[in-house]
Amino acid sequence: MSRILFIVFAGLLVAGLPADIIFAQSGSAPFDVEQASRAYIDTLQGEELEKSNNYFEGGYWLILWGALIGILVDFLILQSRFSARFRDWAERVTKRHWLQPALYTLPYVIAGFLFTLPWTIYTGFFREQRYGLMSQSFSGWFGEQMIGLVISLLIFPLLVMAIFAVIRRAPKTWWLWGTGVVSMFLFIGMMLGPVFISPLFNDYHEMADGPMRDRIVAMAAEYDIPAENIYVFDQSKQHKRISANVSGIGPTIRISLNDNLLERTDPDEVAAVMGHELGHYVLGHTWRTIFILALIIGLGLFVVARLAPRLIERHGAKWGVRTISDPAAIPILSLILTAYFFAATPALHSLVRITESDADQFGLDTAREPDGFAKVAMRLSEYRKIEPGPVEEMLFFDHPSGATRVRMAMQWKADNIENPVIQNPGKLEQE
């Protein structure tokens, strides 16, 4: 359940190499947006195209199998009466009803981690390694999984304790108040995560002075974005994907770029990425994200409030679950939410994709680097299908596809650049 409630939005963009001009426009030959777009899109061919498509399309099945495995694990914890035993242990440790749900979550989280570990190892390490997207050794990767487990053991008990306090005090409307609780945790997580969580996985240092930092500062200053702290973090130790973000809320706001972005791209590409990330801040996407997630989670908790009591009434005696306020009911809440979020996946993807598209448009207007943006979009082909069908993009893409982004960049170029020319990006290097 923790992995469902703590949804993290991160924007991952990637880049390419300098382009050469192959066609200079004349007054009688208008800039052809589709031709300019194909010049980029068609650089991905043969084995690389097949590899990209296979990796991303395989992820469609991971969504299904991940949900089924999550439901199965919760069902096994119930059916084996492990859930009741976890509850009994919590009641033996303390008589304080408000503390028992928090204690329950400790063995529950550990059991869930162990039961799903083979699946996590396959999807998170071996599959990434097979497609050349993993830089870590297994020991380094597993060490980070253990850090994540410890974080879950610290945060999840507090969340569950708060939700069950609401269930006990407002048994009929707990889902509404529970939505407020989850929203508060989301807010705190977004505010404190950049300061206390992210540094557990990567080292952060101030970006060195120079033309690139000056340009980022200038773009940020144009929109009154705090730019006192611009950090570079060492994500190359984990993978070679390009990433940047404007994270935090209030006093914790910071601009961060990973080392891959600086080492694998040209300045026009870095500017394009940072324009996109600054757009998330200026357009208020953090607050929009919290609001939208609150609505989605609220509906999910409403569904739980309607279905969970019926499951408990029918199967509670067999599972050792007394009422919905019993901590042993946590796997019931979790499996219902897992099924709910699986069904809501297309809607979730569409909501995020719209937000990302807005940031894309802002980034083009701010950085004014359409070809840098197009090269970055093409680099996404390392791990995202470049040109899906419209229904496929709607269902499975939480960002606009590379082809969509390239066409947006070329349309912007046609509309905003005087005498635009079509570029020949050649074969983008796959480092």
Stockholm file with secondary structure:
# STOCKHOLM 1.0

chainA/1-431         MSRILFIVFAGLLVAGLPADIIFAQSGSAPFDVEQASRAYIDTLQGEELEKSNNYFEGGYWLILWGALIGILVDFLILQSRFSARFRDWAERVTKRHWLQPALYTLPYVIAGFLFTLPWTIYTGFFREQRYGLMSQSFSGWFGEQMIGLVISLLIFPLLVMAIFAVIRRAPKTWWLWGTGVVSMFLFIGMMLGPVFISPLFNDYHEMADGPMRDRIVAMAAEYDIPAENIYVFDQSKQHKRISANVSGIGPTIRISLNDNLLERTDPDEVAAVMGHELGHYVLGHTWRTIFILALIIGLGLFVVARLAPRLIERHGAKWGVRTISDPAAIPILSLILTAYFFAATPALHSLVRITESDADQFGLDTAREPDGFAKVAMRLSEYRKIEPGPVEEMLFFDHPSGATRVRMAMQWKADNIENPVIQNPGKLEQE
#=GR chainA/1-431 SS CHHHHSCCCCCCCCCCCCCEEEECCCTTSCCCHHHHHHHHHTTCCHHHHHHHHHHHHHHHHHHHHHHHHHHHHHHHHHHTTHHHHHHHHHHHHCCCTTTHHHHHHHHHHHHHHHHHHHHHHIIIIIHHHHTTCCCSCHHHHHHHHHHHHHHHHHHHHHHHHHHHHHHHHCTTTHHHHHHHHHHHHHHHHHHHIIIIIGGGTSCEEECCSSHHHHHHHHHHHHTTCCCSCEEEECGGGTCCCCCEEEECSGGGCEEEEEHHHHHHSCHHHHHHHHHHHHHHHHTTHHHHHHHHHHHHHHHHHHHHHHHHHHHHHHHHHHHTCCCTTSGGGHHHHHHHHHHHHHHTHHHHHHHHHHHHHHHHHHHHHHHCCHHHHHHHHHHGGGTSCSSCCHHHHHHHCSSCCHHHHHHHHHHHHHHHSSSCCEEECCSCCCC
#=GC SS_cons         CHHHHSCCCCCCCCCCCCCEEEECCCTTSCCCHHHHHHHHHTTCCHHHHHHHHHHHHHHHHHHHHHHHHHHHHHHHHHHTTHHHHHHHHHHHHCCCTTTHHHHHHHHHHHHHHHHHHHHHHIIIIIHHHHTTCCCSCHHHHHHHHHHHHHHHHHHHHHHHHHHHHHHHHCTTTHHHHHHHHHHHHHHHHHHHIIIIIGGGTSCEEECCSSHHHHHHHHHHHHTTCCCSCEEEECGGGTCCCCCEEEECSGGGCEEEEEHHHHHHSCHHHHHHHHHHHHHHHHTTHHHHHHHHHHHHHHHHHHHHHHHHHHHHHHHHHHHTCCCTTSGGGHHHHHHHHHHHHHHTHHHHHHHHHHHHHHHHHHHHHHHCCHHHHHHHHHHGGGTSCSSCCHHHHHHHCSSCCHHHHHHHHHHHHHHHSSSCCEEECCSCCCC
//
